[in-house]
Structure formats: C-alpha cells, structure tokens
Amino acid sequence: MPHAQPRRLPPGFTSEDFAAFVKAIIRIVGDENFSIVSADVELKDGDYVNPCKAHDMHAVYDKEFFVSCAVVHPRTVTEVQEIMRLCNKMQMPVWPYSVGRNTGYGGAAPRVPGTLGMELGRHMNRIHEVNVDGAYALVEPGVTFFSLYDHLVKTGLDEQLWLDVPDLGGGSIIGRHQSDFYHFMMHCGMEVVLPDGTLVRTGMGSLPDPASRNSNLSADQQPPNKAWQLFNYGFGPYNDGLFTQSSLGIVVKMGVWLMPNPGGYQAYMITFPRDEDLGAIVDIIRPLRLQMVLQNVPTIRHILLDAAVAGDKASYTDKTSPLSGDELDAIAAKLDLGRWNFYGAVYRRFAEAGLDFIGTFTIGMREMHHIVCVVFNREDPQQRLRARWLTRQLIKDCAEHGWGEYRTHLALMDQIAGTYNFNNSSQMKLNETIKNALDPNGILAPGKNGIWPAKYDKRAWVLEKDEADKLLFAGIPMTRL
C-alpha cells in the first residue's frame, strides 16, 4: 500500500526517494512508530502538556515553514543507531528531540524544512538507576523532572533526595541539562550516538566495568563503570560539551546529580517599587551568590511576568497596545507586588515594535542574564513580523554592547552565531571543522545553532537578518527603524 506524501520533502529528495526511505525505516521501527506529516493532516499547535511533534507551535513564520517530513519514535538505543545508519545511507537529515517541549524556541520543529523528526521520549523514558549514596540518577531522554520526582515519591526516596526543577517541570531532564548551563553543571556522564551510529560513553563511562568483559550484550546494555556518575572528566579530553546545544551526537542516557535532603528550605519574595532600586538589588545579590550563601538561582522578575501567571492581558485591560506605566502600577497594586521597568534600550525597542515588555533577570554565579519574553499573537502576520523585527534588533543592540545570547529560537540561530565572530569567526570555523569530521554527510540537525555542514550552501539557508524593509513594504507603522 503506498504511503502518503509529506507536506515538505527533505532537501534533494524526490517522491520516489522518500517512498524508499519510508519502507526502510518501517523495517526498523514498525508502522506504529513512524508517521508522515502529510498535507491532508492539520498542523495542530497543541499545548504544553500535549505539544505538537512536527512544527513550531509558536510560529514566528508561517506554520508551514519549520515542519518535518515525518516523525519516528525509536524504542531503543540500538534503533537510534540503525536509524542514523539508514539516514546516512539515504542522505536523510534528522532532527532529534526529547519530548518536544522546547517552548518558545521552536519546540520539536527542525531548522531545515522537510527534515525527519526523531522523538526520543515516547519510548525511551526509563530511569535506569537512582543511587542514594552517590546522590545521582541515570535517565533516558523521555524522563522529565516531574516523572523523576514521581519516581522518588513512589519509591520513598523523596525524603532522602531532591532534584532541581526549572520553571516548567514537564521538560526533559536531558534536554534541559544541555541547554541550561546551571543544570549542565549537575550532569555527570553521557551515552551518545554519533552521527554515523557509533555509541560513545563519556568520562568514566569509557572505562569498561569488569562485569562487561566477555559480554555478548550490545554496547548500550553493557554494565557501566560504577564511577560513571561520580566523576565527570575521566582521562580526558573532556568531550561532554561537544554534545550541548550541538549537532554532533544524540544523548540517549545521562547521569544527573541530585541533592541530599538538607532538611528543608525557606522561600522568599522581596518586592521593590522603584525603578532605581534595580542596581542596588543586583549589588546586594552578587556577593551572596559568589560566597554561595544563595546556592540556587535568584530571579528579578518584571511585574508582567507574574501578572501573566495570574491571567491574560484581557483580564487587566481592554487595550491591545502596550501597557503604560500607570497601568503597570495598577496591576502591581492589584496583585500586591512591586514592579520595575527596564527603561533602557530593551524597553524602548518593545515600544517601537508595539509589543509589551515582559522579562526577568536571572542571577548566575558571576553573571546576570536577562530573559526577554516576546509575546505576540501567532495568528496575526503583522505581529509575527513585529516580533521578528524586535528580536533581531535586540540581538544587534546587545552585540554592540558585547552582550551575547546563549539559546534562541530556530529562526535566530544564524544571526546569533554570527555575533560570536572574534578573530574572523575562528570559533565558527572550529565548530564547522568538528561538524564535518563527525558528520561528513551533514545529516544530524543541519543548521543547529548556526552550524551548517559543508554539503549545505550556508548563504542560501540563512534567514533574513533585518525585517525592517518588510515592515516598511507592508505599510506597518514603526516608531523607529
């Protein structure tokens, strides 16, 4: 029986090529673990609990732009390896993801339209070990913060071990540890499938456990070294960083350090009403973080971030334009919270784009980064255009001050990668050299973080750097361009 045609064919594929690929991959995973994103199936955005698996649910371009040709759900590490070998043979680009909750950054969507999506988390969701003495867990991509917590409760270990959870606990532990450097400090040991299908264990995992000698088990099933989740570095070089926000491998297992129960904690929320207080607050927090008095990550939140949790914009005002200072004060009073406004370049840029500013400062060990939420109506083409102009302008403004971004949406990866251009973009040249060495066919997540394989014409794939001309052409009034 012939299979449906995808909405977008992979680059360089004919319909016949795709049909041959479908037959081959079904032999690996079965019909029930492979689905084609065909034109006769509506692209439903879903929500956080049930995210879409093949396109960007918060589309900044047309919904049809960042879309997969199909989605495959491997059940085992061995199947991931077989899929990668098949993709190499047939030149099929593949975009792996854990559970698809990369909210606001593209979700499960691929950078290259027509790429095969690989959802790891549907079946590969096992917690292999929770070790109380070592205070660690070994997990697969489908294990979320919620599911690990539920496991600790179910096994009675929640009285002994805690885990550090981000704002949204439904995300993959492996996914978040790769994209959030605070959590990355708490990982220890990875099992990775390289682009050619080779399996690697990093750190102490590369030293075989005596129990695995003369074993007939597949590599991923062999007992690991007992120090794998205890010491990050092994003999070196330290390769784990190669697999963070990169297109160099697929992490299929990872160790994560947990926290022995300290006996309790005290939560605080301190409000301050004046804009001028922001600098003093940062100066107070800095030594507390450096001296590890504060061991977690404090945040300084804008009033609209908390207001958005309590209700949508319509619950506070009937207007669609950005809220005024008086209106923000009224919301702060209603919620019994303080407020601050970053009346600098960031706030002005939002006003120019006609969008509300929502943001938070996150205090690191020796730095502070600003998370900006660009909120827009994804069904309104003009607002999508404004949002793209705003984000691109903010990236440009920040680079001019020597400030950089550490993660972003699919549409902005090339622009941000281009700002890290010291010494004639020597770091990008290094990244491209490693990419082409490990992935000569360029099949694994092409374009991820602005790194394009040699087989791709990078200039043809880079998205527009400046939306201003489009805005003018569309007749959309802007305060300043």
N, C-alpha and C positions, 0 to 999 in steps of 0.2 A: 504494500500500500504506500503510495507516495506521501511524503511529508509536506507540510505547509512551507511556504516561502517566508523568510524573515522580513521584517519591516526594513531593515538595513543589512545588506550583505557585508561581510568582512572585506576590508581593503584587498583588492586583487582577486577576489573570488567571483566565479560565475555560479549560476544556479546549479550547474552540474557538480562543480567543486563542493558546494555546500551540501548537496544531497549525499555525496560520497562521504563527507565528514560525518554527517548525521548517522549513517549506517555504522560507521566505525566506532563512534563514541557510544552508541547504544549497546554495542557488543561489550563495552567495558562496564557501564553503569546500569543498563536496562532502561526500558521505555519510561518507567515510573520516576526515574531520576534525571530526566532530560526533558526540557520544554523549549519550543521555538517561540520567540517573540514575534508573532505573525501580525500582518496588517489587519486581520479580522478580529483581533483581541484588543479591547480598550485598554489604554495605559492608565490604570487607576493609581492615584497617588498614595493611597493607604494612609497610615498614621504611624506614630512612634511604636505602638505595640505590634502592628502588622504593616511594616514598611514594604514599599514596592521593591522588587528584586531586579529590575532590568532598566530603570530610568531614574532620573533625578526628581524626587518628589517635591523639591523646592526649586523648580526650574527657573534659572535666570535667562536662559534662551528658550526657544520653543521646546516643548516637552519631547518632541521627536528627535532632538539633536543628540543629547548624550543618551543613547539607547543601545542595549545589547542585541545581538542577533539571536541569542538563545542563552539559557541558563542550565548549568549542570550541577548536580548535587553529589559529589563523591562521598562514599561511605567510609573509606579507609585511607590511610596514608599510601598504601600500595596503589589504590585507584588514582590518587592525585599524581603519583609518579607516572602511571600509564597514560593518563590524560595529557601530561606535559610532553611525553614522548610522541604521542599522536599529534599534538599541536605543532611540535617541531617538524614532524614529517610532512604535515599538510599546510604549514605556514599559517596556522590559525592564531591570531592574537587572543590572549586570555587575560581577564581581569578578576583576580581573586578577591573575595571579601569574606568577612566572618559571618555577620548576621544582617548586614545592610542598614545599620542604624548610625551611619556616619552623618548625622543630621546637620544640615546646613553646609556640608562640604561636598555634596554630590551623591550622598547615600551609596547605593550599590551600583550606580551608573559608571560606565567606563569612560576614559578620556577620549578614546578613538571610537566613533560610532561604528556599530557592527561587530564589536569585539564580543567574544564568548565570555559571559559572566560565570564565575565559579563560586557558588555559595558553599562555604566550608561548614558553616554552623548547623545546617539542618540535621546531619547525621553525626558529624564529628564534634560531639558535645560532652565528651567523657571527662570526669575528674579522675585522673589516674592515681593520685595519691594526695593525702593530707597528712603531713608529718608534724606532730605536736612538738617534739623535742627540737627539731630544726626550724619550726615555725614557717613552713612553706607548703605550697601546693603545686602539683604538676597538672596542667589543664590543656584541653584542646580548644580550637577557635570558637566553638559554639557555647562555651561556658561563659555566662555573663556574671556580673557582680551579684545580681540577685540570685542566680542559681547556685553560685558558690556559697553565698550566705545561707540559702535554704538548706544546702548540704551540711553546713556546720551546725545549723539548728537541729536538723534531723538526726545527726549522729551524736549530738550532745557536746560538740566541740566548741560551740559558740561561747561557752563560759571560759574557754582557755585561749581561743584565737580570735582576733578581729581582722577585718580586711578594710583597706582604704577604698572608699567608693567615690566616684565622681558625681557631679550633679545628677546625671541620668544613669541610674544603676542597671538599665537594661542593655547596656552596651557590652560588647565582647571584651573580656579581660585582655586577651592577646591584642586585639585591635587598639584598645586604649593605651596599653603599655608601649605600643610602637609609635603613637602619635602624640603622647603627652609625656614630656621629659621628666616630670615629677614621678609619674608611675614607672617610667623606664628605669629609674634608679632602683626600683624594688623588684626588678625581674632578675632571674638567675638561670641561665642555661636555656638554649633553644634547640629544637629539632626542626630542620629546614629542608624543604625540597627545592633544589636549584632548578633553573630554567630547563636544563637537559634531563631532569628527572632524578638526578643523584640526590641521595639523602645524606645530610650532614648533621652531626650534633656538635654544638659549640661548647667552648670552655672545657670543664672536666668531663663532659659527655663524650668527648673524643677519645678518652681513655677507657677501653672496654672493661666492663666488670668481669671478674673471674668467672662468674656464673654463665656468661655468654659464650665462653670458649667452647669450641666444637658444637655450637648450637646450630640446629637446622632451621631455626626461626628466621623470618625475614628481618631485615635490619631494624625496622621500626618496632618490632616485637621483642627484640633482644633486651634483657635486663640492663638498665643504665648503671653507670658508675654511681656509687652511693654518695659521692661528694658533688654530683652534678648541680644540685640546687643549693649548695653550700658555699661554693667559691666560683665567682664569675669568670675568672680570667684564664684558667688552665695554664698552658705553657706559653701561649701567645703565638702570633699576634692575636689581638682581641677583635674578633670578627662580628660580634653581635650588632654593632652599629651599622653594618652594611645592610641589615635587614629591617631597619626602621625607616618608615616612610619611603621605601625604595621599591625598585622593580627588579631586585636581584635574587629573590627567593620567596618561597611561601612558607611561613611559620606554621607548623602543624602541631607542635607541642611547645609549651613554655613553662618554666618554673616561675613562681611569684612568691615573694616573701610576704608573710603575714605578720601580724603584731601580737605578741603575747598580751593577754588581757591585763591592762595596767590597773584595773580595779575601778575604773570609771573615768568620766571626763566632765568638764564644765563648758557649756556653750555660752558664747557672749554675742550680743549685738549692740554696738555702740553707734548712736546716731549723732550727726553733727549738721547744723543747719546752714552754715555759711560756706560759700564757695572758697573763701580764703583759707578755710581750715584744712584743705586737702594737703597742702605742702607740709604742714606741721604733723599731720597724721602719719604721713609717709616717713618723716624723720623719726617719729616715735617707734614705728614698727620695725625699722631697719635693724637697730641693734638687738631687738628681741628675736628676730629671725637669725641673725648672724650667730648669736650666742645660744641658739636652739632652745630658748625659753618657749617660743612658739614653734612647735615641731610640725604643725600642719600648715596648710597654705591659706593665709588670711585673704579675704577679698574686700575691696572697697566698691560698693555697688551703687549705681545710679538709681534714683527713685523709680524710674520707669521699669527697671528690671523686676523689682518687687511688685510694682503695680500690675505688670503683665501676668504675674503668677496669680494675682487675686481676681483678674478679669481682663476682658479685651478692651480695646480703645473705646468702643461704643458704650461701655459701662461707665465711662468717665466723661465723655463729651460726644456731641453730635457732629463735630467738625472733622474733616478729613485732612486738613493741613496740619503742620507740626504744632505741638502744644507750646504755649507761651510760658514765660517764667511764672506769671501769676497762676496759671492753670496747674503747673507743676507744684507750686506751693500748696494749692488747694488739695491736690492728690496726696501730698505728703502729710497734710493735716488730717485728711480723711483716714489714712492708714496709720496715723500716729508714728510716722517715720521722719527721719531727717532727709536732706537732699543735698546733692552737689551737682554743679553743672560745669563741664569742662569747656569753658568759654575760650577755647583756643581754635587752632586750625581745624580740629576734628569737628567741633560743634558748628563752626561756620560752614564747613563742607556739607554737613547734613542739611543746614538751612538752604544752601544753594540748590541742593537736589530736591528740596521739598519733602524730606523724609524726617521722621522723628529719630532723635538720638537715644539709643539705649546702650549702656556699656558698663563694664566693671574692670577694676584694676585687680590683678592677681599678684600677690607678693611672693616672689621666689626666694631662694637662698641669698642671692646677691643682686637681684634684679627685680624689676617690676614690669609686667607686660599688661597691655590694655586689650581686652576682648571687646570688640565692637560688634553689636548685633544690628545688621541692616535689615529692617523689617519692611516688607513691601507686599503688595497684592500680586501674587504669582499669576493671576488670571488677567492682569492688566498689562498689555505690552509696553505702555508708556512707563509704568512703574518699574517693570523689569529693566527697561533701558536706563532709567534714572539710577537704579540700584547698581547696574554695571558701571555707569559713569562714576558714581560716587566711590565705589570700591577701588576702581583703577586710579582715581585721583588721590585717594588716601594712601595707596601703595607708593605712588610717585612722591607725595609730600613727605612720607616717612623716610623714604630712601634718601631724600635730600638732606635730612637731619641725621642720617646714619642709623636709623632705626629699621629693623627688619622683621618680617613675619616668619613664624615657624610652622604654620599649617594654613591651608586655604582650600577654597573651592576649586573644582576641576577647571573652571573657566579662567582662573587667575594663576595657575601654576607656572605658566611660561613667563608671565610678567614678573612674578616674584623671583623666580630662578634667575632672571636677567638682572635683578638688582644686586645679586651676590657676585659681583663682577671684578673683584680685586685682581690686579695683575693680568689684565686681558682675559678675565674669566677662567683663571687657571683651575679653580675648583670644579667648574663645569666640565672642563676638558678631562680632569681626572675621573669624574663620575662617568663620562661617556666612554672613557677607555675601559673602566671596570665593567660597565654595562655590555660593551661589545665583546669583551673577553668571556664573560659568563653567559651571555645570551646572544650569540652571533646571529641567530635568526630573528632576534628582536620581537619575540612573541609575548613575553611576560610584561603586562601593564605598560605598553609603549606610551610615552608622554607623561608618565607619573612623575610629579614634581619637576616637570620641565626637562626631563632627561629623555632624549629621543634616540632610538637605535640608529645605526648607520644606514640601515635599509630604508628609513623614512626621510623624506625631504622636510627637514625641520621648518623651513621657511613657509612651506605650504600648509603646515598644520598649526602654526601659532595663530591664536585668535587675536582679534583686533586689540591694539594697545590703548586706543583712545576712542571713547564713544561720543566725543563732543560733536564731531561732524554729523553723526547720525541724528543726534538730538536736534541740531540746527535744521537738518534736512527734513525732519519730521515736524518741524514747527513747534517743538516743545519749548516753552519759555524757561530759561535758566537765569538765575541771578548773575552768575559769573561762570564763564567757560575758559 
